[in-house]
Amino acid sequence: MDGRHAYDHGTYKVSGERNGVAWGPFRGKYVVVWRKELPQGWRIHLDMWNSGADQGP
């Protein structure tokens, strides 16, 4: 990128249990864009995700 921006992207899978009842797994994709702000350092500029049965392994 241009030295002031960085990004991370990938897939996720999450599942769990609540009150003894299992839920999930849910899958999706995400992207995070970071922007370098001086003197604060790196800050999130954009955070986007989606979920659905057809995404992810």
CYANA upper distance limits for C-alpha pairs under 8 A (distance plus 0.5 A):
  1 MET  CA      5 HIS  CA      6.60
  1 MET  CA      6 ALA  CA      6.98
  4 ARG  CA     35 ARG  CA      6.06
  4 ARG  CA     36 LYS  CA      5.39
  4 ARG  CA     37 GLU  CA      8.37
  5 HIS  CA     33 VAL  CA      7.41
  5 HIS  CA     34 TRP  CA      5.97
  5 HIS  CA     35 ARG  CA      5.06
  5 HIS  CA     36 LYS  CA      6.75
  6 ALA  CA     33 VAL  CA      6.33
  6 ALA  CA     34 TRP  CA      5.61
  6 ALA  CA     35 ARG  CA      7.16
  7 TYR  CA     31 VAL  CA      7.57
  7 TYR  CA     32 VAL  CA      6.01
  7 TYR  CA     33 VAL  CA      4.90
  7 TYR  CA     34 TRP  CA      6.43
  8 ASP  CA     31 VAL  CA      6.17
  8 ASP  CA     32 VAL  CA      5.70
  8 ASP  CA     33 VAL  CA      7.14
  9 HIS  CA     29 LYS  CA      8.02
  9 HIS  CA     30 TYR  CA      5.98
  9 HIS  CA     31 VAL  CA      4.73
  9 HIS  CA     32 VAL  CA      6.85
 10 GLY  CA     29 LYS  CA      6.22
 10 GLY  CA     30 TYR  CA      6.11
 10 GLY  CA     31 VAL  CA      7.28
 11 THR  CA     27 ARG  CA      7.76
 11 THR  CA     28 GLY  CA      6.09
 11 THR  CA     29 LYS  CA      4.76
 11 THR  CA     30 TYR  CA      6.65
 11 THR  CA     55 GLN  CA      8.43
 11 THR  CA     56 GLY  CA      6.24
 12 TYR  CA     27 ARG  CA      6.01
 12 TYR  CA     28 GLY  CA      5.93
 12 TYR  CA     29 LYS  CA      6.65
 12 TYR  CA     30 TYR  CA      8.18
 12 TYR  CA     56 GLY  CA      7.57
 13 LYS  CA     25 PRO  CA      6.76
 13 LYS  CA     26 PHE  CA      6.03
 13 LYS  CA     27 ARG  CA      4.90
 13 LYS  CA     28 GLY  CA      7.25
 13 LYS  CA     56 GLY  CA      8.28
 14 VAL  CA     24 GLY  CA      7.05
 14 VAL  CA     25 PRO  CA      5.81
 14 VAL  CA     26 PHE  CA      5.86
 14 VAL  CA     27 ARG  CA      7.11
 15 SER  CA     22 ALA  CA      8.10
 15 SER  CA     23 TRP  CA      6.21
 15 SER  CA     24 GLY  CA      4.85
 15 SER  CA     25 PRO  CA      4.92
 15 SER  CA     26 PHE  CA      6.94
 16 GLY  CA     22 ALA  CA      6.28
 16 GLY  CA     23 TRP  CA      5.99
 16 GLY  CA     24 GLY  CA      7.09
 16 GLY  CA     25 PRO  CA      8.24
 17 GLU  CA     21 VAL  CA      5.81
 17 GLU  CA     22 ALA  CA      4.70
 17 GLU  CA     23 TRP  CA      6.36
 18 ARG  CA     22 ALA  CA      6.96
 18 ARG  CA     23 TRP  CA      8.17
 26 PHE  CA     51 SER  CA      7.69
 26 PHE  CA     52 GLY  CA      7.90
 26 PHE  CA     53 ALA  CA      8.06
 27 ARG  CA     51 SER  CA      6.25
 27 ARG  CA     52 GLY  CA      6.80
 27 ARG  CA     53 ALA  CA      7.26
 27 ARG  CA     55 GLN  CA      6.73
 27 ARG  CA     56 GLY  CA      6.39
 28 GLY  CA     49 TRP  CA      7.61
 28 GLY  CA     50 ASN  CA      5.98
 28 GLY  CA     51 SER  CA      4.49
 28 GLY  CA     52 GLY  CA      6.47
 28 GLY  CA     53 ALA  CA      8.43
 28 GLY  CA     55 GLN  CA      5.74
 28 GLY  CA     56 GLY  CA      6.24
 29 LYS  CA     49 TRP  CA      6.09
 29 LYS  CA     50 ASN  CA      6.12
 29 LYS  CA     51 SER  CA      7.04
 29 LYS  CA     55 GLN  CA      7.27
 29 LYS  CA     56 GLY  CA      7.31
 30 TYR  CA     47 ASP  CA      8.11
 30 TYR  CA     48 MET  CA      6.17
 30 TYR  CA     49 TRP  CA      4.59
 30 TYR  CA     50 ASN  CA      7.05
 31 VAL  CA     46 LEU  CA      8.41
 31 VAL  CA     47 ASP  CA      6.54
 31 VAL  CA     48 MET  CA      5.91
 31 VAL  CA     49 TRP  CA      6.90
 32 VAL  CA     44 ILE  CA      7.66
 32 VAL  CA     45 HIS  CA      8.15
 32 VAL  CA     46 LEU  CA      6.10
 32 VAL  CA     47 ASP  CA      4.97
 32 VAL  CA     48 MET  CA      6.89
 33 VAL  CA     44 ILE  CA      6.64
 33 VAL  CA     45 HIS  CA      5.97
 33 VAL  CA     46 LEU  CA      5.47
 33 VAL  CA     47 ASP  CA      6.99
 34 TRP  CA     42 TRP  CA      6.72
 34 TRP  CA     43 ARG  CA      6.04
 34 TRP  CA     44 ILE  CA      5.01
 34 TRP  CA     45 HIS  CA      5.61
 34 TRP  CA     46 LEU  CA      7.44
 35 ARG  CA     42 TRP  CA      6.14
 35 ARG  CA     43 ARG  CA      6.00
 35 ARG  CA     44 ILE  CA      6.78
 35 ARG  CA     45 HIS  CA      6.18
 36 LYS  CA     40 GLN  CA      8.45
 36 LYS  CA     41 GLY  CA      5.96
 36 LYS  CA     42 TRP  CA      4.91
 36 LYS  CA     43 ARG  CA      6.81
 37 GLU  CA     41 GLY  CA      5.64
 37 GLU  CA     42 TRP  CA      6.47
 37 GLU  CA     43 ARG  CA      7.30
 51 SER  CA     55 GLN  CA      7.37
